[in-house]
Amino acid sequence: MAGTVKPPVFTPFGTEGPTVFLSTDGNPPSHAGDGDFKVGDWIINTVPTASGVSHWVCTAGGTGATATFNAVATAA
């Protein structure tokens, strides 16, 4: 099995891969305001609460609040 498992190859953020944004007020992406979001982009919640949302992942691209995001909950 040695040699058959290879490390992933990452595209640098902001070039062709996803972009990471920060939410400093803990608001969900619907409050993200202007901006272009594409599938795979992340918005990291910099002020998460216990059992709250740690980040959101874009599942349908769009401009501003038209993009769709899935919330990822933190561990309790």
GIRA-V250884 format. One record per residue. RES is the residue in one small letter. PSI is psi as a letter, one per 40 degrees, with the letter a starting at -180 (none if undefined). Layout:
res=(RES/RES)
psi=(PSI/PSI)
//
This chain:
res=(m/a/g/t/v/k/p/p/v/f/t/p/f/g/t/e/g/p/t/v/f/l/s/t/d/g/n/p/p/s/h/a/g/d/g/d/f/k/v/g/d/w/i/i/n/t/v/p/t/a/s/g/v/s/h/w/v/c/t/a/g/g/t/g/a/t/a/t/f/n/a/v/a/t/a/a)
psi=(d/h/e/e/h/i/i/i/h/h/h/i/i/e/c/e/a/i/i/h/i/h/h/e/e/e/i/i/d/e/e/e/a/i/i/h/i/i/h/e/i/i/h/h/h/e/f/i/i/h/f/a/h/d/i/i/h/h/e/h/i/a/h/b/e/e/i/h/i/h/i/h/i/i/i/none)
//
